[in-house]
Amino acid sequence: MRKSILFLIAGMLMVSSVVAQSFVIKDKSGVEVTGQTVDHICPPADGFVSLGMDVFNVSDARKNVKVRKHEMAMVEGSEISICWLACYPPFIFETPDPINIEPGTFSPNFTGDITYLTTQGTTTAKFVFFDVDNPTDSSFVIVNFIIGTLGLNDNPAALSNLSNAYPNPASSNVYFDYSLPSNTGNAQIRINNLLGTTVREITLDKNEGKAQLDVNSLKNGIYFYSLMINNSATITRKFVVKR
């Protein structure tokens, strides 16, 4: 009887300690990545990649949110930085000032940035978003920043390429050069606005070529474009519409 009571109390404590997550994390293609590990390809020649994410407050209360960085594995010469309204140097592991997110809204301004040399490998970082008034209320995403294609010859994402948009800024048409491995079955270029809403999708039915987007009906502003392979964003960059 005593053991049963102890188990009951322990179970009640466990239930009471569970905190509903207030935060949902999405990539710039609109795919939810909360609690997941995301692979992001970093071309060796670029030396810098910025990975943007949207942080949603799905609770019914306003939240003051910070983000904490955990460096899980680092390629020699690589450094991870946090940008959230302000950009911080690599030695800052937690944002000093919280971001206020109203209930039912989101912050579109977070990026995890990496600078790197030519050494190939994978730098892994975990980003934890938490309520400063209740730190146990948190959500995270783990990002593998894959520098080069070392050991990834069978990965379609590693063998794909998407150019910078040109011209950028664009006033009437914008173009993207792309290449895909021969075994790619489902690929698109998805264009999202700053609110995370998909405004266009371009189906890619060839292994390589040039994709064209008419931007005459798009408002002036910043847009993100992602190479989607099997509904997963492999490369995300941005362009500007300006007339």
Contacts in CASP RR format, 6 or more apart in sequence:
PFRMAT RR
TARGET T0000
AUTHOR 0000-0000-0000
METHOD contacts of the structure
MODEL  1
MRKSILFLIAGMLMVSSVVAQSFVIKDKSGVEVTGQTVDHICPPADGFVS
LGMDVFNVSDARKNVKVRKHEMAMVEGSEISICWLACYPPFIFETPDPIN
IEPGTFSPNFTGDITYLTTQGTTTAKFVFFDVDNPTDSSFVIVNFIIGTL
GLNDNPAALSNLSNAYPNPASSNVYFDYSLPSNTGNAQIRINNLLGTTVR
EITLDKNEGKAQLDVNSLKNGIYFYSLMINNSATITRKFVVKR
19 134 0 8 1.000
19 136 0 8 1.000
19 137 0 8 1.000
20 59 0 8 1.000
20 137 0 8 1.000
21 34 0 8 1.000
21 58 0 8 1.000
21 137 0 8 1.000
21 138 0 8 1.000
21 139 0 8 1.000
22 57 0 8 1.000
22 58 0 8 1.000
22 59 0 8 1.000
22 61 0 8 1.000
22 63 0 8 1.000
22 131 0 8 1.000
22 137 0 8 1.000
22 139 0 8 1.000
23 34 0 8 1.000
23 55 0 8 1.000
23 56 0 8 1.000
23 57 0 8 1.000
23 58 0 8 1.000
23 63 0 8 1.000
23 65 0 8 1.000
23 129 0 8 1.000
23 137 0 8 1.000
23 138 0 8 1.000
23 139 0 8 1.000
24 32 0 8 1.000
24 34 0 8 1.000
24 55 0 8 1.000
24 56 0 8 1.000
24 58 0 8 1.000
24 139 0 8 1.000
25 32 0 8 1.000
25 33 0 8 1.000
25 34 0 8 1.000
25 35 0 8 1.000
25 53 0 8 1.000
25 54 0 8 1.000
25 55 0 8 1.000
25 56 0 8 1.000
25 129 0 8 1.000
25 139 0 8 1.000
25 140 0 8 1.000
25 141 0 8 1.000
26 32 0 8 1.000
26 33 0 8 1.000
26 53 0 8 1.000
26 54 0 8 1.000
26 56 0 8 1.000
26 196 0 8 1.000
27 33 0 8 1.000
27 38 0 8 1.000
27 51 0 8 1.000
27 52 0 8 1.000
27 53 0 8 1.000
27 54 0 8 1.000
27 226 0 8 1.000
27 233 0 8 1.000
27 236 0 8 1.000
28 52 0 8 1.000
28 53 0 8 1.000
28 54 0 8 1.000
28 192 0 8 1.000
28 196 0 8 1.000
28 224 0 8 1.000
28 226 0 8 1.000
28 233 0 8 1.000
28 236 0 8 1.000
29 190 0 8 1.000
29 192 0 8 1.000
29 198 0 8 1.000
29 224 0 8 1.000
29 226 0 8 1.000
29 228 0 8 1.000
29 233 0 8 1.000
29 236 0 8 1.000
30 54 0 8 1.000
30 192 0 8 1.000
30 196 0 8 1.000
30 198 0 8 1.000
31 231 0 8 1.000
31 232 0 8 1.000
31 233 0 8 1.000
33 53 0 8 1.000
33 141 0 8 1.000
34 139 0 8 1.000
34 140 0 8 1.000
34 141 0 8 1.000
35 139 0 8 1.000
35 140 0 8 1.000
35 141 0 8 1.000
35 142 0 8 1.000
36 141 0 8 1.000
36 142 0 8 1.000
37 141 0 8 1.000
37 142 0 8 1.000
37 143 0 8 1.000
37 144 0 8 1.000
38 141 0 8 1.000
38 142 0 8 1.000
38 143 0 8 1.000
38 144 0 8 1.000
39 144 0 8 1.000
39 146 0 8 1.000
39 155 0 8 1.000
39 157 0 8 1.000
39 234 0 8 1.000
40 49 0 8 1.000
40 51 0 8 1.000
40 143 0 8 1.000
40 144 0 8 1.000
40 145 0 8 1.000
40 146 0 8 1.000
40 234 0 8 1.000
40 235 0 8 1.000
40 236 0 8 1.000
41 146 0 8 1.000
41 148 0 8 1.000
41 149 0 8 1.000
41 157 0 8 1.000
41 158 0 8 1.000
41 160 0 8 1.000
41 234 0 8 1.000
41 235 0 8 1.000
42 49 0 8 1.000
42 114 0 8 1.000
42 116 0 8 1.000
42 145 0 8 1.000
42 146 0 8 1.000
42 147 0 8 1.000
42 148 0 8 1.000
43 148 0 8 1.000
43 161 0 8 1.000
44 118 0 8 1.000
44 120 0 8 1.000
44 147 0 8 1.000
44 148 0 8 1.000
45 118 0 8 1.000
47 115 0 8 1.000
47 116 0 8 1.000
47 117 0 8 1.000
48 113 0 8 1.000
48 114 0 8 1.000
48 115 0 8 1.000
48 116 0 8 1.000
49 113 0 8 1.000
49 114 0 8 1.000
49 116 0 8 1.000
49 145 0 8 1.000
50 83 0 8 1.000
50 111 0 8 1.000
50 112 0 8 1.000
50 113 0 8 1.000
51 111 0 8 1.000
51 112 0 8 1.000
51 113 0 8 1.000
51 114 0 8 1.000
51 143 0 8 1.000
51 145 0 8 1.000
51 236 0 8 1.000
52 110 0 8 1.000
52 111 0 8 1.000
52 112 0 8 1.000
52 224 0 8 1.000
52 236 0 8 1.000
53 110 0 8 1.000
53 111 0 8 1.000
53 112 0 8 1.000
53 127 0 8 1.000
53 141 0 8 1.000
54 106 0 8 1.000
54 107 0 8 1.000
54 108 0 8 1.000
54 110 0 8 1.000
54 196 0 8 1.000
55 65 0 8 1.000
55 99 0 8 1.000
55 101 0 8 1.000
55 106 0 8 1.000
55 107 0 8 1.000
55 110 0 8 1.000
55 129 0 8 1.000
56 101 0 8 1.000
56 104 0 8 1.000
56 105 0 8 1.000
56 106 0 8 1.000
57 63 0 8 1.000
57 65 0 8 1.000
57 101 0 8 1.000
57 102 0 8 1.000
57 103 0 8 1.000
57 104 0 8 1.000
57 105 0 8 1.000
57 106 0 8 1.000
58 104 0 8 1.000
59 103 0 8 1.000
59 104 0 8 1.000
60 103 0 8 1.000
61 103 0 8 1.000
62 100 0 8 1.000
62 101 0 8 1.000
62 102 0 8 1.000
62 103 0 8 1.000
63 100 0 8 1.000
63 101 0 8 1.000
63 103 0 8 1.000
63 131 0 8 1.000
63 133 0 8 1.000
63 137 0 8 1.000
64 98 0 8 1.000
64 99 0 8 1.000
64 100 0 8 1.000
64 131 0 8 1.000
64 132 0 8 1.000
64 133 0 8 1.000
65 98 0 8 1.000
65 99 0 8 1.000
65 100 0 8 1.000
65 101 0 8 1.000
65 107 0 8 1.000
65 129 0 8 1.000
65 130 0 8 1.000
65 131 0 8 1.000
65 132 0 8 1.000
66 94 0 8 1.000
66 95 0 8 1.000
66 97 0 8 1.000
66 98 0 8 1.000
66 99 0 8 1.000
66 129 0 8 1.000
66 130 0 8 1.000
66 132 0 8 1.000
67 82 0 8 1.000
67 84 0 8 1.000
67 94 0 8 1.000
67 95 0 8 1.000
67 110 0 8 1.000
67 127 0 8 1.000
67 128 0 8 1.000
67 129 0 8 1.000
67 130 0 8 1.000
68 93 0 8 1.000
68 94 0 8 1.000
68 95 0 8 1.000
68 127 0 8 1.000
68 128 0 8 1.000
68 130 0 8 1.000
69 80 0 8 1.000
69 82 0 8 1.000
69 92 0 8 1.000
69 93 0 8 1.000
69 94 0 8 1.000
69 125 0 8 1.000
69 126 0 8 1.000
69 127 0 8 1.000
70 93 0 8 1.000
70 125 0 8 1.000
70 126 0 8 1.000
70 127 0 8 1.000
70 128 0 8 1.000
71 80 0 8 1.000
71 93 0 8 1.000
71 123 0 8 1.000
71 124 0 8 1.000
71 125 0 8 1.000
72 124 0 8 1.000
72 125 0 8 1.000
72 126 0 8 1.000
72 142 0 8 1.000
73 122 0 8 1.000
73 123 0 8 1.000
73 124 0 8 1.000
74 80 0 8 1.000
74 123 0 8 1.000
75 116 0 8 1.000
75 119 0 8 1.000
75 120 0 8 1.000
75 121 0 8 1.000
75 122 0 8 1.000
75 123 0 8 1.000
75 147 0 8 1.000
76 117 0 8 1.000
76 119 0 8 1.000
77 116 0 8 1.000
77 117 0 8 1.000
77 119 0 8 1.000
78 114 0 8 1.000
78 115 0 8 1.000
78 116 0 8 1.000
78 117 0 8 1.000
78 119 0 8 1.000
78 123 0 8 1.000
78 145 0 8 1.000
78 147 0 8 1.000
79 90 0 8 1.000
79 114 0 8 1.000
79 115 0 8 1.000
79 116 0 8 1.000
80 90 0 8 1.000
80 112 0 8 1.000
80 113 0 8 1.000
80 114 0 8 1.000
80 123 0 8 1.000
80 125 0 8 1.000
80 145 0 8 1.000
81 87 0 8 1.000
81 88 0 8 1.000
81 89 0 8 1.000
81 90 0 8 1.000
81 92 0 8 1.000
81 112 0 8 1.000
81 113 0 8 1.000
81 114 0 8 1.000
81 115 0 8 1.000
82 88 0 8 1.000
82 92 0 8 1.000
82 95 0 8 1.000
82 110 0 8 1.000
82 111 0 8 1.000
82 112 0 8 1.000
82 113 0 8 1.000
82 127 0 8 1.000
83 109 0 8 1.000
83 110 0 8 1.000
83 111 0 8 1.000
83 112 0 8 1.000
83 113 0 8 1.000
84 95 0 8 1.000
84 99 0 8 1.000
84 107 0 8 1.000
84 109 0 8 1.000
84 110 0 8 1.000
84 111 0 8 1.000
85 97 0 8 1.000
85 99 0 8 1.000
85 109 0 8 1.000
86 97 0 8 1.000
87 113 0 8 1.000
88 95 0 8 1.000
88 96 0 8 1.000
98 132 0 8 1.000
99 107 0 8 1.000
99 109 0 8 1.000
101 107 0 8 1.000
108 194 0 8 1.000
108 195 0 8 1.000
108 196 0 8 1.000
110 127 0 8 1.000
112 125 0 8 1.000
112 127 0 8 1.000
112 143 0 8 1.000
114 123 0 8 1.000
114 145 0 8 1.000
116 123 0 8 1.000
116 145 0 8 1.000
116 147 0 8 1.000
119 147 0 8 1.000
120 147 0 8 1.000
120 148 0 8 1.000
120 149 0 8 1.000
120 150 0 8 1.000
121 146 0 8 1.000
121 147 0 8 1.000
121 148 0 8 1.000
121 150 0 8 1.000
122 144 0 8 1.000
122 145 0 8 1.000
122 146 0 8 1.000
122 147 0 8 1.000
123 144 0 8 1.000
123 145 0 8 1.000
123 147 0 8 1.000
124 142 0 8 1.000
124 143 0 8 1.000
124 144 0 8 1.000
124 145 0 8 1.000
125 142 0 8 1.000
125 143 0 8 1.000
125 145 0 8 1.000
126 140 0 8 1.000
126 141 0 8 1.000
126 142 0 8 1.000
126 143 0 8 1.000
127 140 0 8 1.000
127 141 0 8 1.000
127 142 0 8 1.000
127 143 0 8 1.000
128 138 0 8 1.000
128 139 0 8 1.000
128 140 0 8 1.000
129 138 0 8 1.000
129 139 0 8 1.000
129 140 0 8 1.000
130 136 0 8 1.000
130 137 0 8 1.000
130 138 0 8 1.000
131 137 0 8 1.000
131 138 0 8 1.000
146 152 0 8 1.000
146 158 0 8 1.000
148 158 0 8 1.000
149 155 0 8 1.000
149 158 0 8 1.000
149 159 0 8 1.000
151 158 0 8 1.000
152 158 0 8 1.000
152 159 0 8 1.000
153 159 0 8 1.000
156 180 0 8 1.000
156 181 0 8 1.000
156 183 0 8 1.000
156 184 0 8 1.000
156 229 0 8 1.000
156 230 0 8 1.000
156 234 0 8 1.000
157 229 0 8 1.000
157 232 0 8 1.000
157 234 0 8 1.000
157 235 0 8 1.000
159 180 0 8 1.000
159 181 0 8 1.000
160 178 0 8 1.000
160 179 0 8 1.000
160 180 0 8 1.000
160 181 0 8 1.000
160 184 0 8 1.000
160 187 0 8 1.000
160 227 0 8 1.000
160 229 0 8 1.000
160 234 0 8 1.000
160 235 0 8 1.000
161 177 0 8 1.000
161 178 0 8 1.000
161 179 0 8 1.000
161 235 0 8 1.000
162 176 0 8 1.000
162 177 0 8 1.000
162 178 0 8 1.000
162 189 0 8 1.000
162 225 0 8 1.000
162 227 0 8 1.000
162 234 0 8 1.000
162 235 0 8 1.000
162 237 0 8 1.000
163 176 0 8 1.000
163 177 0 8 1.000
163 178 0 8 1.000
164 237 0 8 1.000
165 174 0 8 1.000
165 175 0 8 1.000
165 176 0 8 1.000
165 225 0 8 1.000
165 237 0 8 1.000
165 238 0 8 1.000
165 239 0 8 1.000
166 174 0 8 1.000
166 175 0 8 1.000
167 174 0 8 1.000
168 174 0 8 1.000
168 239 0 8 1.000
168 240 0 8 1.000
169 239 0 8 1.000
169 240 0 8 1.000
169 241 0 8 1.000
169 242 0 8 1.000
170 215 0 8 1.000
170 239 0 8 1.000
170 240 0 8 1.000
170 241 0 8 1.000
170 242 0 8 1.000
171 215 0 8 1.000
171 241 0 8 1.000
171 242 0 8 1.000
171 243 0 8 1.000
172 214 0 8 1.000
172 215 0 8 1.000
172 216 0 8 1.000
173 212 0 8 1.000
173 213 0 8 1.000
173 214 0 8 1.000
173 215 0 8 1.000
174 212 0 8 1.000
174 213 0 8 1.000
174 215 0 8 1.000
174 239 0 8 1.000
174 241 0 8 1.000
175 210 0 8 1.000
175 211 0 8 1.000
175 212 0 8 1.000
175 213 0 8 1.000
176 189 0 8 1.000
176 202 0 8 1.000
176 210 0 8 1.000
176 211 0 8 1.000
176 213 0 8 1.000
176 225 0 8 1.000
177 208 0 8 1.000
177 209 0 8 1.000
177 210 0 8 1.000
177 211 0 8 1.000
178 189 0 8 1.000
178 204 0 8 1.000
178 208 0 8 1.000
178 209 0 8 1.000
178 210 0 8 1.000
178 211 0 8 1.000
178 227 0 8 1.000
179 207 0 8 1.000
179 208 0 8 1.000
179 209 0 8 1.000
180 187 0 8 1.000
180 204 0 8 1.000
180 206 0 8 1.000
180 207 0 8 1.000
180 208 0 8 1.000
180 229 0 8 1.000
181 207 0 8 1.000
182 207 0 8 1.000
184 207 0 8 1.000
184 229 0 8 1.000
185 230 0 8 1.000
186 229 0 8 1.000
186 230 0 8 1.000
186 231 0 8 1.000
187 203 0 8 1.000
187 204 0 8 1.000
187 227 0 8 1.000
187 228 0 8 1.000
187 229 0 8 1.000
188 201 0 8 1.000
188 202 0 8 1.000
188 203 0 8 1.000
188 204 0 8 1.000
188 227 0 8 1.000
188 228 0 8 1.000
189 201 0 8 1.000
189 202 0 8 1.000
189 204 0 8 1.000
189 211 0 8 1.000
189 213 0 8 1.000
189 225 0 8 1.000
189 226 0 8 1.000
189 227 0 8 1.000
189 228 0 8 1.000
190 198 0 8 1.000
190 200 0 8 1.000
190 201 0 8 1.000
190 202 0 8 1.000
190 225 0 8 1.000
190 226 0 8 1.000
190 228 0 8 1.000
190 233 0 8 1.000
191 198 0 8 1.000
191 199 0 8 1.000
191 200 0 8 1.000
191 201 0 8 1.000
191 202 0 8 1.000
191 213 0 8 1.000
191 223 0 8 1.000
191 224 0 8 1.000
191 225 0 8 1.000
192 198 0 8 1.000
192 199 0 8 1.000
192 223 0 8 1.000
192 224 0 8 1.000
192 225 0 8 1.000
192 226 0 8 1.000
193 199 0 8 1.000
193 222 0 8 1.000
193 223 0 8 1.000
193 224 0 8 1.000
194 221 0 8 1.000
194 222 0 8 1.000
194 223 0 8 1.000
194 224 0 8 1.000
196 224 0 8 1.000
199 218 0 8 1.000
199 223 0 8 1.000
200 213 0 8 1.000
202 211 0 8 1.000
202 213 0 8 1.000
204 211 0 8 1.000
215 241 0 8 1.000
218 241 0 8 1.000
219 241 0 8 1.000
220 241 0 8 1.000
220 242 0 8 1.000
220 243 0 8 1.000
221 240 0 8 1.000
221 241 0 8 1.000
221 242 0 8 1.000
222 238 0 8 1.000
222 239 0 8 1.000
222 240 0 8 1.000
223 238 0 8 1.000
223 239 0 8 1.000
223 240 0 8 1.000
223 241 0 8 1.000
224 236 0 8 1.000
224 237 0 8 1.000
224 238 0 8 1.000
225 236 0 8 1.000
225 237 0 8 1.000
225 238 0 8 1.000
225 239 0 8 1.000
226 233 0 8 1.000
226 234 0 8 1.000
226 235 0 8 1.000
226 236 0 8 1.000
227 233 0 8 1.000
227 234 0 8 1.000
227 235 0 8 1.000
227 236 0 8 1.000
228 234 0 8 1.000
END
